[in-house]
């Protein structure tokens, strides 16, 4: 049957000399694999440029329950991103978050609230130039709510990442945060995108918190693995 849905491309794999398989998280059907013939040709109807990280798509797809490889009838960018594809900082953020999204959304059912969060987050990033260094932290913090493992926030001094909560006692393992990073973590979890630039972090603290958030995702996501694009982000914000 034909299905109209929004989608965000998370991963592209070359299939042949001119075709690709696109992993697209759709609002209506969750994460789907689509064969796109001729996408690598110069005059492709659905081109690789449309399938770059964080690009928002309006799709009409052929949806068959009997196959794991679907096909796209029509696709267009909506809205067209203006700054993310052209700004090296925003592009690096998109690559990093796309890699994480692909890992966590493999386990998710269709969720219109999750999709709307991602769409709104992408549009905000495309339209702003403030607080970019903290944006990945805020995005990952907010995403935990939709994935079902948002940590319990309180004024206690330590964070137990394995249990996903603040605690009075320092946990007996390495997956923990203590002051001042537990305080920063609390701020990040409560922060809105519009207040991104109000959290004042040194580069080393930001890098440490980002690694701890990745650890948190790894602890609560099956087969999460390593994040290969993290070094790109650290290079961009390390200058």
C-alpha positions in Angstrom: 0.0 0.0 0.0 1.0 3.6 -0.4 1.9 5.5 2.8 2.5 9.2 3.3 4.8 10.0 6.1 7.6 12.3 7.4 11.1 10.9 7.7 14.7 11.6 8.8 17.6 9.8 7.1 19.9 8.2 9.6 22.3 6.0 7.5 23.1 5.4 3.9 24.8 2.3 2.5 25.9 1.9 -1.1 24.1 -1.0 -2.8 25.4 -0.9 -6.3 27.3 1.5 -8.6 24.3 3.9 -8.6 21.9 2.8 -5.9 21.8 3.0 -2.1 19.9 1.6 0.8 18.7 4.4 3.1 17.8 3.8 6.8 15.0 6.3 7.5 13.2 6.9 10.7 9.6 7.6 9.7 6.8 9.1 11.8 4.3 6.5 10.7 6.3 3.3 10.5 9.4 3.8 12.6 12.9 2.9 11.3 12.6 1.5 7.7 15.1 0.4 5.0 14.5 1.8 1.6 16.1 0.8 -1.7 16.7 4.0 -3.8 17.7 3.2 -7.3 20.0 5.7 -9.2 20.5 7.9 -6.1 24.2 8.3 -6.9 23.5 9.5 -10.5 23.9 13.3 -11.3 20.2 13.8 -12.2 18.7 11.4 -9.7 15.0 12.0 -8.7 15.9 11.2 -5.1 19.5 12.4 -4.7 22.2 11.8 -2.0 21.9 15.5 -1.2 18.3 14.9 0.0 19.5 12.1 2.3 22.2 14.0 4.3 22.2 13.9 8.1 19.2 15.7 9.8 17.5 16.4 6.5 13.7 16.4 7.0 11.7 14.6 4.3 8.1 14.3 3.2 7.7 10.8 1.7 5.2 8.7 -0.2 6.4 5.1 0.1 5.3 1.6 -0.9 4.8 -0.2 2.4 4.8 -4.0 2.4 4.7 -6.1 5.6 6.2 -9.0 3.7 9.6 -7.4 3.0 12.3 -5.7 5.1 13.4 -3.5 2.1 10.8 -0.9 1.1 10.7 1.5 -1.8 10.0 5.3 -2.1 7.6 6.6 -4.7 8.1 10.3 -3.9 10.4 12.4 -1.6 11.0 16.0 -1.0 12.8 18.0 1.7 10.3 19.8 4.0 11.3 22.2 5.3 14.6 22.7 3.4 17.5 23.2 5.8 19.3 26.4 5.3 22.4 26.4 7.5 23.0 22.8 8.8 24.4 21.6 5.4 26.7 24.7 5.0 28.0 25.2 8.5 30.8 22.9 9.5 29.9 23.1 13.2 26.3 22.2 12.6 27.2 19.5 10.1 29.5 17.9 12.7 26.7 18.0 15.3 24.3 16.4 12.9 26.7 13.6 12.0 27.4 12.9 15.7 23.7 12.9 16.7 22.7 10.9 13.6 25.0 8.1 14.6 23.5 8.0 18.1 20.0 8.1 16.7 20.6 5.2 14.4 21.8 3.1 17.3 18.9 3.9 19.7 16.0 4.0 17.1 16.7 0.5 15.9 14.9 -0.6 19.0 12.0 1.9 18.9 8.4 1.5 17.6 6.8 4.3 15.7 6.3 7.2 18.0 4.9 10.5 16.7 5.9 12.4 19.9 9.5 11.2 19.5 9.5 12.2 15.8 8.1 15.6 16.6 10.8 16.2 19.2 13.5 15.3 16.6 11.9 17.5 14.0 11.6 20.5 16.3 15.2 20.0 17.5 16.5 19.9 14.0 14.6 23.1 13.0 15.9 24.8 16.1 19.5 23.9 15.3 19.1 25.1 11.7 17.7 28.5 12.8 20.1 29.4 15.7 23.7 30.3 16.0 23.8 30.5 19.9 24.7 27.8 22.4 25.9 25.3 19.7 28.6 23.8 22.0 26.0 22.7 24.5 23.3 21.7 22.0 24.5 18.0 21.8 24.3 17.7 25.6 20.8 19.2 25.7 19.6 17.1 22.8 20.8 13.8 24.4 19.4 14.8 27.7 15.9 15.5 26.3 16.0 12.4 24.1 16.2 10.1 27.2 12.6 11.0 28.0 11.3 9.7 24.7 13.4 6.6 24.9 12.1 5.7 28.3 15.2 6.0 30.5 15.2 9.7 31.6 17.1 9.8 34.9 15.3 10.7 38.1 16.3 14.3 39.0 16.8 15.4 42.6 19.1 17.6 44.6 21.2 14.7 45.9 24.9 15.1 45.3 25.8 12.0 43.1 24.5 10.5 39.9 24.3 6.8 39.5 24.3 6.3 35.7 23.6 2.6 36.0 20.4 3.2 38.1 19.5 6.4 36.3 19.0 8.6 39.4 20.7 11.0 41.8 21.7 9.4 45.1 23.1 10.4 48.6 25.8 7.8 48.4 28.7 7.6 46.0 28.1 4.4 43.9 30.7 1.7 44.0 31.4 1.7 40.3 32.8 4.0 37.6 29.5 5.0 36.0 28.9 7.9 38.3 29.0 11.7 38.5 29.8 13.9 41.5 30.2 17.6 42.1 30.6 19.8 40.1 29.6 17.5 37.2 26.5 16.2 38.9 25.4 19.8 39.3 26.1 20.4 35.6 24.2 17.3 34.7 21.2 18.5 36.7 21.3 21.8 34.8 21.6 20.0 31.4 18.6 17.8 32.1 16.4 20.8 33.0 17.7 23.1 30.3 15.7 24.3 27.2 17.4 24.9 23.8 16.8 28.6 24.2 18.9 28.6 27.3 21.8 26.5 25.9 24.3 29.3 26.1 23.4 30.0 29.7 25.2 26.9 31.0 28.8 27.9 31.3 31.1 24.9 30.8 34.8 24.7 30.2 35.9 22.6 27.2 37.2 19.8 29.4 34.0 19.6 31.5 31.8 19.6 28.4 33.8 16.8 26.9 33.6 14.8 30.1 29.9 15.2 30.4 29.3 14.3 26.8 31.3 11.1 27.3 29.3 10.3 30.5 26.0 10.8 28.6 27.3 8.4 25.9 28.1 5.9 28.7 24.6 6.4 30.0 23.1 5.6 26.6 25.4 2.6 26.3 24.2 1.3 29.7 20.5 1.6 28.8 20.6 0.6 25.1 21.2 -2.9 23.8 24.3 -3.3 21.6 25.0 0.4 21.6 28.7 0.1 20.8 31.2 2.9 20.1 30.5 6.4 18.6 32.9 6.9 15.8 32.0 10.5 15.1 32.7 11.8 18.7 36.3 12.7 17.8 34.9 15.1 15.1 32.8 16.9 17.6 35.7 17.2 20.0 37.9 18.6 17.3 35.4 21.2 16.3 34.7 22.5 19.8 38.3 22.0 20.9 39.6 24.8 18.8 
